[in-house]
């Protein structure tokens, strides 16, 4: 158990002293960038899925 407590303690020390945290403005900007690309990627996947679904549906209608 002491190993786990030591691990947590060292992890907090690492986060506090050795990590370079972004400024609030940079964090907001990067959050917006991630949100926009996530939406674009989701729309692209939806489009590809819709096209493939239509192709598969047309194929099965054709072989009936």
C-alpha positions as CSV (number, residue, x, y, z in Angstrom):
1,X,0.0,0.0,0.0
2,X,2.9,2.4,0.7
3,X,4.1,1.9,-2.9
4,X,0.7,3.1,-4.2
5,X,0.7,6.2,-1.9
6,X,4.3,7.0,-3.0
7,X,3.2,6.7,-6.6
8,X,0.3,9.1,-6.1
9,X,2.5,11.5,-4.2
10,X,5.2,11.5,-6.9
11,X,2.6,11.9,-9.6
12,X,1.2,15.0,-8.0
13,X,4.8,16.4,-7.6
14,X,5.5,15.7,-11.2
15,X,2.3,17.4,-12.3
16,X,3.0,20.4,-10.1
17,X,6.7,20.9,-10.8
18,X,7.6,19.5,-14.2
19,X,4.5,19.9,-16.5
20,X,4.2,23.0,-18.5
21,X,0.6,24.0,-18.4
22,X,-1.0,26.0,-21.1
23,X,-2.4,29.5,-20.4
24,X,-6.2,29.8,-20.1
25,X,-6.4,31.5,-23.5
26,X,-4.4,28.8,-25.2
27,X,-6.5,26.1,-23.5
28,X,-9.7,27.7,-24.7
29,X,-8.3,28.0,-28.3
30,X,-7.2,24.4,-28.4
31,X,-10.5,23.2,-27.0
32,X,-12.3,25.0,-29.8
33,X,-9.9,23.5,-32.4
34,X,-10.5,20.0,-31.0
35,X,-14.3,20.5,-31.0
36,X,-14.4,21.8,-34.6
37,X,-12.2,18.9,-35.9
38,X,-14.3,16.4,-33.9
39,X,-17.5,17.8,-35.6
40,X,-15.9,17.7,-39.0
41,X,-14.7,14.2,-38.5
42,X,-18.1,13.0,-37.2
43,X,-19.8,14.5,-40.3
44,X,-17.3,12.9,-42.6
45,X,-17.9,9.5,-41.0
46,X,-21.6,10.0,-41.2
47,X,-21.3,10.9,-44.9
48,X,-19.2,7.8,-45.7
49,X,-21.6,5.6,-43.7
50,X,-24.6,7.0,-45.5
51,X,-23.0,6.4,-48.9
52,X,-22.0,2.8,-48.0
53,X,-25.4,2.1,-46.6
54,X,-27.0,3.3,-49.8
55,X,-24.6,1.2,-51.9
56,X,-25.2,-1.9,-49.9
57,X,-29.0,-1.3,-50.0
58,X,-28.9,-0.8,-53.8
59,X,-26.9,-4.0,-54.2
60,X,-29.3,-6.1,-52.2
61,X,-32.3,-4.6,-54.1
62,X,-30.5,-5.5,-57.3
63,X,-29.8,-9.1,-56.4
64,X,-33.4,-9.8,-55.3
